[in-house]
Amino acid sequence: MSPVEQETDSLSSLEQRIQQAVQLVERLRSEKEAALEQATESKAEAARLAEEVRVLQAERKQVRQRIEKLLGQIDQLSVG
């Protein structure tokens, strides 16, 4: 193989490797963007669920208070 052919092969090989690197970078950027979007959605979902838990805990507290009040009224009936 002549030196010119070797340089052409080396240049072709380098060009191919650069193209592969560019494709890899594009794929990784796309994956990063998708991961960031998913993380944002997950944070929003976590915030929504945390709020839902807070509301349910408040409702449970109210129900417990009402039940305790009713039990107190029943106790007064049995004492009287």
N, CA, C and O atoms as a Maestro MAE file, in Angstrom:
{
 s_m_m2io_version
 :::
 2.0.0
}

f_m_ct {
 s_m_title
 :::
 protein
 m_atom[320] {
  # First column is atom index #
  i_m_mmod_type
  r_m_x_coord
  r_m_y_coord
  r_m_z_coord
  i_m_residue_number
  s_m_chain_name
  s_m_pdb_residue_name
  s_m_pdb_atom_name
  i_m_atomic_number
  :::
  1 25 0.853 -1.170 0.000 1 A "MET " " N  " 7
  2 3 0.000 0.000 0.000 1 A "MET " " CA " 6
  3 2 0.903 1.238 0.000 1 A "MET " " C  " 6
  4 15 1.883 1.314 0.741 1 A "MET " " O  " 8
  5 25 0.552 2.184 -0.835 2 A "SER " " N  " 7
  6 3 1.378 3.394 -0.946 2 A "SER " " CA " 6
  7 2 1.085 4.330 0.210 2 A "SER " " C  " 6
  8 15 0.034 4.231 0.843 2 A "SER " " O  " 8
  9 25 2.003 5.234 0.487 3 A "PRO " " N  " 7
  10 3 1.787 6.195 1.579 3 A "PRO " " CA " 6
  11 2 0.526 7.033 1.366 3 A "PRO " " C  " 6
  12 15 -0.143 7.395 2.334 3 A "PRO " " O  " 8
  13 25 0.202 7.336 0.141 4 A "VAL " " N  " 7
  14 3 -1.011 8.115 -0.137 4 A "VAL " " CA " 6
  15 2 -2.246 7.296 0.220 4 A "VAL " " C  " 6
  16 15 -3.195 7.823 0.801 4 A "VAL " " O  " 8
  17 25 -2.240 6.008 -0.126 5 A "GLU " " N  " 7
  18 3 -3.376 5.141 0.204 5 A "GLU " " CA " 6
  19 2 -3.514 4.974 1.716 5 A "GLU " " C  " 6
  20 15 -4.626 4.929 2.243 5 A "GLU " " O  " 8
  21 25 -2.381 4.883 2.406 6 A "GLN " " N  " 7
  22 3 -2.414 4.753 3.868 6 A "GLN " " CA " 6
  23 2 -3.006 6.008 4.497 6 A "GLN " " C  " 6
  24 15 -3.806 5.927 5.429 6 A "GLN " " O  " 8
  25 25 -2.607 7.176 3.980 7 A "GLU " " N  " 7
  26 3 -3.155 8.423 4.518 7 A "GLU " " CA " 6
  27 2 -4.654 8.514 4.252 7 A "GLU " " C  " 6
  28 15 -5.410 8.972 5.108 7 A "GLU " " O  " 8
  29 25 -5.082 8.081 3.078 8 A "THR " " N  " 7
  30 3 -6.500 8.097 2.731 8 A "THR " " CA " 6
  31 2 -7.274 7.153 3.644 8 A "THR " " C  " 6
  32 15 -8.355 7.497 4.123 8 A "THR " " O  " 8
  33 25 -6.719 5.952 3.889 9 A "ASP " " N  " 7
  34 3 -7.365 5.000 4.791 9 A "ASP " " CA " 6
  35 2 -7.428 5.559 6.214 9 A "ASP " " C  " 6
  36 15 -8.447 5.441 6.895 9 A "ASP " " O  " 8
  37 25 -6.325 6.168 6.652 10 A "SER " " N  " 7
  38 3 -6.290 6.759 7.988 10 A "SER " " CA " 6
  39 2 -7.299 7.892 8.100 10 A "SER " " C  " 6
  40 15 -7.998 8.027 9.104 10 A "SER " " O  " 8
  41 25 -7.359 8.695 7.059 11 A "LEU " " N  " 7
  42 3 -8.297 9.811 7.054 11 A "LEU " " CA " 6
  43 2 -9.741 9.308 7.035 11 A "LEU " " C  " 6
  44 15 -10.601 9.857 7.724 11 A "LEU " " O  " 8
  45 25 -10.005 8.274 6.255 12 A "SER " " N  " 7
  46 3 -11.343 7.679 6.207 12 A "SER " " CA " 6
  47 2 -11.712 7.088 7.566 12 A "SER " " C  " 6
  48 15 -12.839 7.232 8.040 12 A "SER " " O  " 8
  49 25 -10.738 6.422 8.177 13 A "SER " " N  " 7
  50 3 -10.976 5.830 9.495 13 A "SER " " CA " 6
  51 2 -11.259 6.923 10.524 13 A "SER " " C  " 6
  52 15 -12.167 6.788 11.344 13 A "SER " " O  " 8
  53 25 -10.487 7.995 10.479 14 A "LEU " " N  " 7
  54 3 -10.701 9.109 11.401 14 A "LEU " " CA " 6
  55 2 -12.060 9.748 11.168 14 A "LEU " " C  " 6
  56 15 -12.773 10.066 12.120 14 A "LEU " " O  " 8
  57 25 -12.418 9.935 9.912 15 A "GLU " " N  " 7
  58 3 -13.703 10.521 9.570 15 A "GLU " " CA " 6
  59 2 -14.849 9.650 10.101 15 A "GLU " " C  " 6
  60 15 -15.829 10.165 10.637 15 A "GLU " " O  " 8
  61 25 -14.721 8.364 9.951 16 A "GLN " " N  " 7
  62 3 -15.750 7.436 10.426 16 A "GLN " " CA " 6
  63 2 -15.871 7.488 11.954 16 A "GLN " " C  " 6
  64 15 -16.975 7.489 12.500 16 A "GLN " " O  " 8
  65 25 -14.734 7.531 12.623 17 A "ARG " " N  " 7
  66 3 -14.751 7.600 14.087 17 A "ARG " " CA " 6
  67 2 -15.365 8.915 14.568 17 A "ARG " " C  " 6
  68 15 -16.085 8.937 15.566 17 A "ARG " " O  " 8
  69 25 -15.083 10.001 13.864 18 A "ILE " " N  " 7
  70 3 -15.667 11.294 14.241 18 A "ILE " " CA " 6
  71 2 -17.178 11.256 14.037 18 A "ILE " " C  " 6
  72 15 -17.929 11.747 14.880 18 A "ILE " " O  " 8
  73 25 -17.628 10.678 12.928 19 A "GLN " " N  " 7
  74 3 -19.065 10.566 12.683 19 A "GLN " " CA " 6
  75 2 -19.742 9.736 13.769 19 A "GLN " " C  " 6
  76 15 -20.842 10.063 14.214 19 A "GLN " " O  " 8
  77 25 -19.083 8.665 14.192 20 A "GLN " " N  " 7
  78 3 -19.640 7.841 15.270 20 A "GLN " " CA " 6
  79 2 -19.708 8.628 16.576 20 A "GLN " " C  " 6
  80 15 -20.670 8.520 17.336 20 A "GLN " " O  " 8
  81 25 -18.659 9.425 16.821 21 A "ALA " " N  " 7
  82 3 -18.635 10.237 18.043 21 A "ALA " " CA " 6
  83 2 -19.763 11.273 18.018 21 A "ALA " " C  " 6
  84 15 -20.426 11.499 19.030 21 A "ALA " " O  " 8
  85 25 -19.974 11.899 16.858 22 A "VAL " " N  " 7
  86 3 -21.049 12.889 16.723 22 A "VAL " " CA " 6
  87 2 -22.401 12.233 16.961 22 A "VAL " " C  " 6
  88 15 -23.246 12.798 17.655 22 A "VAL " " O  " 8
  89 25 -22.615 11.057 16.400 23 A "GLN " " N  " 7
  90 3 -23.872 10.336 16.606 23 A "GLN " " CA " 6
  91 2 -24.073 9.983 18.077 23 A "GLN " " C  " 6
  92 15 -25.180 10.080 18.608 23 A "GLN " " O  " 8
  93 25 -22.994 9.576 18.719 24 A "LEU " " N  " 7
  94 3 -23.069 9.233 20.140 24 A "LEU " " CA " 6
  95 2 -23.433 10.461 20.964 24 A "LEU " " C  " 6
  96 15 -24.280 10.384 21.854 24 A "LEU " " O  " 8
  97 25 -22.800 11.589 20.673 25 A "VAL " " N  " 7
  98 3 -23.091 12.822 21.412 25 A "VAL " " CA " 6
  99 2 -24.548 13.228 21.197 25 A "VAL " " C  " 6
  100 15 -25.219 13.626 22.149 25 A "VAL " " O  " 8
  101 25 -25.044 13.135 19.971 26 A "GLU " " N  " 7
  102 3 -26.443 13.472 19.695 26 A "GLU " " CA " 6
  103 2 -27.390 12.548 20.458 26 A "GLU " " C  " 6
  104 15 -28.387 13.004 21.019 26 A "GLU " " O  " 8
  105 25 -27.082 11.261 20.481 27 A "ARG " " N  " 7
  106 3 -27.936 10.311 21.201 27 A "ARG " " CA " 6
  107 2 -27.919 10.593 22.702 27 A "ARG " " C  " 6
  108 15 -28.958 10.553 23.361 27 A "ARG " " O  " 8
  109 25 -26.734 10.878 23.231 28 A "LEU " " N  " 7
  110 3 -26.631 11.153 24.662 28 A "LEU " " CA " 6
  111 2 -27.352 12.443 25.040 28 A "LEU " " C  " 6
  112 15 -27.973 12.520 26.101 28 A "LEU " " O  " 8
  113 25 -27.273 13.452 24.180 29 A "ARG " " N  " 7
  114 3 -27.998 14.699 24.449 29 A "ARG " " CA " 6
  115 2 -29.501 14.445 24.462 29 A "ARG " " C  " 6
  116 15 -30.220 14.970 25.312 29 A "ARG " " O  " 8
  117 25 -29.960 13.653 23.532 30 A "SER " " N  " 7
  118 3 -31.379 13.327 23.464 30 A "SER " " CA " 6
  119 2 -31.813 12.558 24.712 30 A "SER " " C  " 6
  120 15 -32.869 12.833 25.282 30 A "SER " " O  " 8
  121 25 -30.999 11.602 25.129 31 A "GLU " " N  " 7
  122 3 -31.314 10.827 26.333 31 A "GLU " " CA " 6
  123 2 -31.298 11.713 27.570 31 A "GLU " " C  " 6
  124 15 -32.129 11.551 28.464 31 A "GLU " " O  " 8
  125 25 -30.357 12.647 27.623 32 A "LYS " " N  " 7
  126 3 -30.274 13.567 28.761 32 A "LYS " " CA " 6
  127 2 -31.530 14.427 28.819 32 A "LYS " " C  " 6
  128 15 -32.106 14.617 29.890 32 A "LYS " " O  " 8
  129 25 -31.953 14.944 27.675 33 A "GLU " " N  " 7
  130 3 -33.151 15.776 27.614 33 A "GLU " " CA " 6
  131 2 -34.373 14.988 28.080 33 A "GLU " " C  " 6
  132 15 -35.196 15.495 28.842 33 A "GLU " " O  " 8
  133 25 -34.482 13.753 27.617 34 A "ALA " " N  " 7
  134 3 -35.611 12.908 28.027 34 A "ALA " " CA " 6
  135 2 -35.550 12.633 29.530 34 A "ALA " " C  " 6
  136 15 -36.582 12.642 30.201 34 A "ALA " " O  " 8
  137 25 -34.367 12.392 30.054 35 A "ALA " " N  " 7
  138 3 -34.219 12.120 31.490 35 A "ALA " " CA " 6
  139 2 -34.581 13.352 32.321 35 A "ALA " " C  " 6
  140 15 -35.222 13.234 33.366 35 A "ALA " " O  " 8
  141 25 -34.170 14.530 31.857 36 A "LEU " " N  " 7
  142 3 -34.508 15.756 32.584 36 A "LEU " " CA " 6
  143 2 -36.009 16.006 32.561 36 A "LEU " " C  " 6
  144 15 -36.584 16.438 33.560 36 A "LEU " " O  " 8
  145 25 -36.641 15.738 31.437 37 A "GLU " " N  " 7
  146 3 -38.089 15.900 31.334 37 A "GLU " " CA " 6
  147 2 -38.801 14.930 32.274 37 A "GLU " " C  " 6
  148 15 -39.765 15.295 32.948 37 A "GLU " " O  " 8
  149 25 -38.317 13.698 32.308 38 A "GLN " " N  " 7
  150 3 -38.918 12.700 33.198 38 A "GLN " " CA " 6
  151 2 -38.716 13.093 34.663 38 A "GLN " " C  " 6
  152 15 -39.609 12.902 35.488 38 A "GLN " " O  " 8
  153 25 -37.548 13.640 34.980 39 A "ALA " " N  " 7
  154 3 -37.288 14.069 36.354 39 A "ALA " " CA " 6
  155 2 -38.231 15.203 36.750 39 A "ALA " " C  " 6
  156 15 -38.739 15.228 37.871 39 A "ALA " " O  " 8
  157 25 -38.461 16.128 35.845 40 A "THR " " N  " 7
  158 3 -39.382 17.232 36.114 40 A "THR " " CA " 6
  159 2 -40.794 16.710 36.346 40 A "THR " " C  " 6
  160 15 -41.480 17.146 37.270 40 A "THR " " O  " 8
  161 25 -41.222 15.778 35.509 41 A "GLU " " N  " 7
  162 3 -42.545 15.186 35.678 41 A "GLU " " CA " 6
  163 2 -42.643 14.425 36.996 41 A "GLU " " C  " 6
  164 15 -43.670 14.477 37.673 41 A "GLU " " O  " 8
  165 25 -41.582 13.726 37.354 42 A "SER " " N  " 7
  166 3 -41.587 12.958 38.604 42 A "SER " " CA " 6
  167 2 -41.664 13.892 39.812 42 A "SER " " C  " 6
  168 15 -42.360 13.598 40.783 42 A "SER " " O  " 8
  169 25 -40.952 15.010 39.751 43 A "LYS " " N  " 7
  170 3 -41.012 15.980 40.857 43 A "LYS " " CA " 6
  171 2 -42.413 16.555 40.999 43 A "LYS " " C  " 6
  172 15 -42.914 16.718 42.111 43 A "LYS " " O  " 8
  173 25 -43.042 16.861 39.872 44 A "ALA " " N  " 7
  174 3 -44.402 17.397 39.917 44 A "ALA " " CA " 6
  175 2 -45.358 16.356 40.498 44 A "ALA " " C  " 6
  176 15 -46.224 16.684 41.309 44 A "ALA " " O  " 8
  177 25 -45.199 15.113 40.083 45 A "GLU " " N  " 7
  178 3 -46.048 14.030 40.606 45 A "GLU " " CA " 6
  179 2 -45.813 13.838 42.101 45 A "GLU " " C  " 6
  180 15 -46.767 13.624 42.849 45 A "GLU " " O  " 8
  181 25 -44.581 13.910 42.541 46 A "ALA " " N  " 7
  182 3 -44.274 13.768 43.972 46 A "ALA " " CA " 6
  183 2 -44.910 14.899 44.770 46 A "ALA " " C  " 6
  184 15 -45.443 14.671 45.856 46 A "ALA " " O  " 8
  185 25 -44.856 16.112 44.237 47 A "ALA " " N  " 7
  186 3 -45.477 17.249 44.921 47 A "ALA " " CA " 6
  187 2 -46.992 17.067 44.997 47 A "ALA " " C  " 6
  188 15 -47.604 17.341 46.029 47 A "ALA " " O  " 8
  189 25 -47.590 16.605 43.903 48 A "ARG " " N  " 7
  190 3 -49.035 16.374 43.892 48 A "ARG " " CA " 6
  191 2 -49.421 15.308 44.913 48 A "ARG " " C  " 6
  192 15 -50.401 15.462 45.640 48 A "ARG " " O  " 8
  193 25 -48.647 14.230 44.961 49 A "LEU " " N  " 7
  194 3 -48.935 13.150 45.906 49 A "LEU " " CA " 6
  195 2 -48.730 13.598 47.348 49 A "LEU " " C  " 6
  196 15 -49.489 13.202 48.232 49 A "LEU " " O  " 8
  197 25 -47.717 14.414 47.591 50 A "ALA " " N  " 7
  198 3 -47.486 14.929 48.942 50 A "ALA " " CA " 6
  199 2 -48.664 15.781 49.391 50 A "ALA " " C  " 6
  200 15 -49.087 15.703 50.544 50 A "ALA " " O  " 8
  201 25 -49.192 16.591 48.485 51 A "GLU " " N  " 7
  202 3 -50.366 17.409 48.807 51 A "GLU " " CA " 6
  203 2 -51.584 16.522 49.069 51 A "GLU " " C  " 6
  204 15 -52.367 16.782 49.982 51 A "GLU " " O  " 8
  205 25 -51.732 15.495 48.276 52 A "GLU " " N  " 7
  206 3 -52.851 14.568 48.469 52 A "GLU " " CA " 6
  207 2 -52.752 13.874 49.826 52 A "GLU " " C  " 6
  208 15 -53.763 13.703 50.506 52 A "GLU " " O  " 8
  209 25 -51.568 13.480 50.218 53 A "VAL " " N  " 7
  210 3 -51.367 12.845 51.530 53 A "VAL " " CA " 6
  211 2 -51.722 13.834 52.637 53 A "VAL " " C  " 6
  212 15 -52.364 13.466 53.622 53 A "VAL " " O  " 8
  213 25 -51.302 15.090 52.474 54 A "ARG " " N  " 7
  214 3 -51.601 16.107 53.488 54 A "ARG " " CA " 6
  215 2 -53.115 16.281 53.637 54 A "ARG " " C  " 6
  216 15 -53.631 16.356 54.752 54 A "ARG " " O  " 8
  217 25 -53.817 16.345 52.512 55 A "VAL " " N  " 7
  218 3 -55.278 16.501 52.548 55 A "VAL " " CA " 6
  219 2 -55.924 15.286 53.207 55 A "VAL " " C  " 6
  220 15 -56.815 15.436 54.043 55 A "VAL " " O  " 8
  221 25 -55.483 14.089 52.840 56 A "LEU " " N  " 7
  222 3 -56.059 12.873 53.423 56 A "LEU " " CA " 6
  223 2 -55.798 12.788 54.918 56 A "LEU " " C  " 6
  224 15 -56.659 12.337 55.673 56 A "LEU " " O  " 8
  225 25 -54.628 13.212 55.349 57 A "GLN " " N  " 7
  226 3 -54.332 13.201 56.788 57 A "GLN " " CA " 6
  227 2 -55.237 14.177 57.533 57 A "GLN " " C  " 6
  228 15 -55.700 13.884 58.636 57 A "GLN " " O  " 8
  229 25 -55.488 15.341 56.926 58 A "ALA " " N  " 7
  230 3 -56.376 16.319 57.562 58 A "ALA " " CA " 6
  231 2 -57.791 15.769 57.641 58 A "ALA " " C  " 6
  232 15 -58.468 15.928 58.657 58 A "ALA " " O  " 8
  233 25 -58.243 15.116 56.560 59 A "GLU " " N  " 7
  234 3 -59.585 14.513 56.575 59 A "GLU " " CA " 6
  235 2 -59.671 13.422 57.629 59 A "GLU " " C  " 6
  236 15 -60.671 13.325 58.341 59 A "GLU " " O  " 8
  237 25 -58.638 12.605 57.736 60 A "ARG " " N  " 7
  238 3 -58.631 11.528 58.736 60 A "ARG " " CA " 6
  239 2 -58.715 12.104 60.146 60 A "ARG " " C  " 6
  240 15 -59.409 11.564 61.008 60 A "ARG " " O  " 8
  241 25 -58.004 13.200 60.370 61 A "LYS " " N  " 7
  242 3 -58.036 13.835 61.687 61 A "LYS " " CA " 6
  243 2 -59.443 14.331 62.005 61 A "LYS " " C  " 6
  244 15 -59.917 14.183 63.131 61 A "LYS " " O  " 8
  245 25 -60.111 14.920 61.011 62 A "GLN " " N  " 7
  246 3 -61.479 15.405 61.216 62 A "GLN " " CA " 6
  247 2 -62.433 14.247 61.503 62 A "GLN " " C  " 6
  248 15 -63.280 14.344 62.391 62 A "GLN " " O  " 8
  249 25 -62.295 13.157 60.756 63 A "VAL " " N  " 7
  250 3 -63.153 11.994 60.964 63 A "VAL " " CA " 6
  251 2 -62.927 11.426 62.369 63 A "VAL " " C  " 6
  252 15 -63.882 11.081 63.065 63 A "VAL " " O  " 8
  253 25 -61.679 11.332 62.773 64 A "ARG " " N  " 7
  254 3 -61.375 10.815 64.111 64 A "ARG " " CA " 6
  255 2 -62.017 11.694 65.178 64 A "ARG " " C  " 6
  256 15 -62.589 11.181 66.140 64 A "ARG " " O  " 8
  257 25 -61.926 13.016 65.020 65 A "GLN " " N  " 7
  258 3 -62.522 13.930 65.995 65 A "GLN " " CA " 6
  259 2 -64.042 13.761 66.048 65 A "GLN " " C  " 6
  260 15 -64.638 13.780 67.125 65 A "GLN " " O  " 8
  261 25 -64.656 13.598 64.888 66 A "ARG " " N  " 7
  262 3 -66.118 13.421 64.855 66 A "ARG " " CA " 6
  263 2 -66.517 12.102 65.510 66 A "ARG " " C  " 6
  264 15 -67.510 12.043 66.236 66 A "ARG " " O  " 8
  265 25 -65.755 11.058 65.258 67 A "ILE " " N  " 7
  266 3 -66.050 9.752 65.878 67 A "ILE " " CA " 6
  267 2 -65.886 9.834 67.388 67 A "ILE " " C  " 6
  268 15 -66.712 9.308 68.134 67 A "ILE " " O  " 8
  269 25 -64.824 10.493 67.841 68 A "GLU " " N  " 7
  270 3 -64.613 10.643 69.283 68 A "GLU " " CA " 6
  271 2 -65.759 11.430 69.911 68 A "GLU " " C  " 6
  272 15 -66.200 11.124 71.019 68 A "GLU " " O  " 8
  273 25 -66.229 12.434 69.204 69 A "LYS " " N  " 7
  274 3 -67.361 13.230 69.720 69 A "LYS " " CA " 6
  275 2 -68.616 12.356 69.816 69 A "LYS " " C  " 6
  276 15 -69.340 12.400 70.810 69 A "LYS " " O  " 8
  277 25 -68.861 11.560 68.768 70 A "LEU " " N  " 7
  278 3 -70.025 10.666 68.786 70 A "LEU " " CA " 6
  279 2 -69.906 9.636 69.904 70 A "LEU " " C  " 6
  280 15 -70.886 9.353 70.594 70 A "LEU " " O  " 8
  281 25 -68.708 9.072 70.089 71 A "LEU " " N  " 7
  282 3 -68.510 8.100 71.171 71 A "LEU " " CA " 6
  283 2 -68.738 8.754 72.531 71 A "LEU " " C  " 6
  284 15 -69.279 8.137 73.449 71 A "LEU " " O  " 8
  285 25 -68.319 10.004 72.643 72 A "GLY " " N  " 7
  286 3 -68.565 10.735 73.898 72 A "GLY " " CA " 6
  287 2 -70.048 10.913 74.148 72 A "GLY " " C  " 6
  288 15 -70.512 10.784 75.281 72 A "GLY " " O  " 8
  289 25 -70.803 11.212 73.083 73 A "GLN " " N  " 7
  290 3 -72.256 11.364 73.231 73 A "GLN " " CA " 6
  291 2 -72.908 10.037 73.601 73 A "GLN " " C  " 6
  292 15 -73.846 10.008 74.399 73 A "GLN " " O  " 8
  293 25 -72.416 8.934 73.026 74 A "ILE " " N  " 7
  294 3 -72.948 7.607 73.363 74 A "ILE " " CA " 6
  295 2 -72.641 7.278 74.813 74 A "ILE " " C  " 6
  296 15 -73.485 6.727 75.520 74 A "ILE " " O  " 8
  297 25 -71.440 7.614 75.258 75 A "ASP " " N  " 7
  298 3 -71.082 7.387 76.677 75 A "ASP " " CA " 6
  299 2 -72.005 8.163 77.609 75 A "ASP " " C  " 6
  300 15 -72.382 7.653 78.664 75 A "ASP " " O  " 8
  301 25 -72.376 9.386 77.239 76 A "GLN " " N  " 7
  302 3 -73.272 10.179 78.072 76 A "GLN " " CA " 6
  303 2 -74.649 9.542 78.160 76 A "GLN " " C  " 6
  304 15 -75.306 9.616 79.199 76 A "GLN " " O  " 8
  305 25 -75.092 8.910 77.062 77 A "LEU " " N  " 7
  306 3 -76.384 8.223 77.077 77 A "LEU " " CA " 6
  307 2 -76.379 7.041 78.043 77 A "LEU " " C  " 6
  308 15 -77.347 6.803 78.764 77 A "LEU " " O  " 8
  309 25 -75.272 6.311 78.040 78 A "SER " " N  " 7
  310 3 -75.201 5.120 78.893 78 A "SER " " CA " 6
  311 2 -75.018 5.489 80.356 78 A "SER " " C  " 6
  312 15 -75.414 4.718 81.230 78 A "SER " " O  " 8
  313 25 -74.429 6.646 80.650 79 A "VAL " " N  " 7
  314 3 -74.249 7.078 82.031 79 A "VAL " " CA " 6
  315 2 -75.568 7.560 82.608 79 A "VAL " " C  " 6
  316 15 -75.870 7.326 83.778 79 A "VAL " " O  " 8
  317 25 -76.330 8.220 81.797 80 A "GLY " " N  " 7
  318 3 -77.559 8.860 82.258 80 A "GLY " " CA " 6
  319 2 -78.661 7.965 82.481 80 A "GLY " " C  " 6
  320 15 -79.743 8.404 82.871 80 A "GLY " " O  " 8
  :::
 }
 m_bond[319] {
  # First column is bond index #
  i_m_from
  i_m_to
  i_m_order
  :::
  1 1 2 1
  2 2 3 1
  3 3 4 2
  4 3 5 1
  5 5 6 1
  6 6 7 1
  7 7 8 2
  8 7 9 1
  9 9 10 1
  10 10 11 1
  11 11 12 2
  12 11 13 1
  13 13 14 1
  14 14 15 1
  15 15 16 2
  16 15 17 1
  17 17 18 1
  18 18 19 1
  19 19 20 2
  20 19 21 1
  21 21 22 1
  22 22 23 1
  23 23 24 2
  24 23 25 1
  25 25 26 1
  26 26 27 1
  27 27 28 2
  28 27 29 1
  29 29 30 1
  30 30 31 1
  31 31 32 2
  32 31 33 1
  33 33 34 1
  34 34 35 1
  35 35 36 2
  36 35 37 1
  37 37 38 1
  38 38 39 1
  39 39 40 2
  40 39 41 1
  41 41 42 1
  42 42 43 1
  43 43 44 2
  44 43 45 1
  45 45 46 1
  46 46 47 1
  47 47 48 2
  48 47 49 1
  49 49 50 1
  50 50 51 1
  51 51 52 2
  52 51 53 1
  53 53 54 1
  54 54 55 1
  55 55 56 2
  56 55 57 1
  57 57 58 1
  58 58 59 1
  59 59 60 2
  60 59 61 1
  61 61 62 1
  62 62 63 1
  63 63 64 2
  64 63 65 1
  65 65 66 1
  66 66 67 1
  67 67 68 2
  68 67 69 1
  69 69 70 1
  70 70 71 1
  71 71 72 2
  72 71 73 1
  73 73 74 1
  74 74 75 1
  75 75 76 2
  76 75 77 1
  77 77 78 1
  78 78 79 1
  79 79 80 2
  80 79 81 1
  81 81 82 1
  82 82 83 1
  83 83 84 2
  84 83 85 1
  85 85 86 1
  86 86 87 1
  87 87 88 2
  88 87 89 1
  89 89 90 1
  90 90 91 1
  91 91 92 2
  92 91 93 1
  93 93 94 1
  94 94 95 1
  95 95 96 2
  96 95 97 1
  97 97 98 1
  98 98 99 1
  99 99 100 2
  100 99 101 1
  101 101 102 1
  102 102 103 1
  103 103 104 2
  104 103 105 1
  105 105 106 1
  106 106 107 1
  107 107 108 2
  108 107 109 1
  109 109 110 1
  110 110 111 1
  111 111 112 2
  112 111 113 1
  113 113 114 1
  114 114 115 1
  115 115 116 2
  116 115 117 1
  117 117 118 1
  118 118 119 1
  119 119 120 2
  120 119 121 1
  121 121 122 1
  122 122 123 1
  123 123 124 2
  124 123 125 1
  125 125 126 1
  126 126 127 1
  127 127 128 2
  128 127 129 1
  129 129 130 1
  130 130 131 1
  131 131 132 2
  132 131 133 1
  133 133 134 1
  134 134 135 1
  135 135 136 2
  136 135 137 1
  137 137 138 1
  138 138 139 1
  139 139 140 2
  140 139 141 1
  141 141 142 1
  142 142 143 1
  143 143 144 2
  144 143 145 1
  145 145 146 1
  146 146 147 1
  147 147 148 2
  148 147 149 1
  149 149 150 1
  150 150 151 1
  151 151 152 2
  152 151 153 1
  153 153 154 1
  154 154 155 1
  155 155 156 2
  156 155 157 1
  157 157 158 1
  158 158 159 1
  159 159 160 2
  160 159 161 1
  161 161 162 1
  162 162 163 1
  163 163 164 2
  164 163 165 1
  165 165 166 1
  166 166 167 1
  167 167 168 2
  168 167 169 1
  169 169 170 1
  170 170 171 1
  171 171 172 2
  172 171 173 1
  173 173 174 1
  174 174 175 1
  175 175 176 2
  176 175 177 1
  177 177 178 1
  178 178 179 1
  179 179 180 2
  180 179 181 1
  181 181 182 1
  182 182 183 1
  183 183 184 2
  184 183 185 1
  185 185 186 1
  186 186 187 1
  187 187 188 2
  188 187 189 1
  189 189 190 1
  190 190 191 1
  191 191 192 2
  192 191 193 1
  193 193 194 1
  194 194 195 1
  195 195 196 2
  196 195 197 1
  197 197 198 1
  198 198 199 1
  199 199 200 2
  200 199 201 1
  201 201 202 1
  202 202 203 1
  203 203 204 2
  204 203 205 1
  205 205 206 1
  206 206 207 1
  207 207 208 2
  208 207 209 1
  209 209 210 1
  210 210 211 1
  211 211 212 2
  212 211 213 1
  213 213 214 1
  214 214 215 1
  215 215 216 2
  216 215 217 1
  217 217 218 1
  218 218 219 1
  219 219 220 2
  220 219 221 1
  221 221 222 1
  222 222 223 1
  223 223 224 2
  224 223 225 1
  225 225 226 1
  226 226 227 1
  227 227 228 2
  228 227 229 1
  229 229 230 1
  230 230 231 1
  231 231 232 2
  232 231 233 1
  233 233 234 1
  234 234 235 1
  235 235 236 2
  236 235 237 1
  237 237 238 1
  238 238 239 1
  239 239 240 2
  240 239 241 1
  241 241 242 1
  242 242 243 1
  243 243 244 2
  244 243 245 1
  245 245 246 1
  246 246 247 1
  247 247 248 2
  248 247 249 1
  249 249 250 1
  250 250 251 1
  251 251 252 2
  252 251 253 1
  253 253 254 1
  254 254 255 1
  255 255 256 2
  256 255 257 1
  257 257 258 1
  258 258 259 1
  259 259 260 2
  260 259 261 1
  261 261 262 1
  262 262 263 1
  263 263 264 2
  264 263 265 1
  265 265 266 1
  266 266 267 1
  267 267 268 2
  268 267 269 1
  269 269 270 1
  270 270 271 1
  271 271 272 2
  272 271 273 1
  273 273 274 1
  274 274 275 1
  275 275 276 2
  276 275 277 1
  277 277 278 1
  278 278 279 1
  279 279 280 2
  280 279 281 1
  281 281 282 1
  282 282 283 1
  283 283 284 2
  284 283 285 1
  285 285 286 1
  286 286 287 1
  287 287 288 2
  288 287 289 1
  289 289 290 1
  290 290 291 1
  291 291 292 2
  292 291 293 1
  293 293 294 1
  294 294 295 1
  295 295 296 2
  296 295 297 1
  297 297 298 1
  298 298 299 1
  299 299 300 2
  300 299 301 1
  301 301 302 1
  302 302 303 1
  303 303 304 2
  304 303 305 1
  305 305 306 1
  306 306 307 1
  307 307 308 2
  308 307 309 1
  309 309 310 1
  310 310 311 1
  311 311 312 2
  312 311 313 1
  313 313 314 1
  314 314 315 1
  315 315 316 2
  316 315 317 1
  317 317 318 1
  318 318 319 1
  319 319 320 2
  :::
 }
}
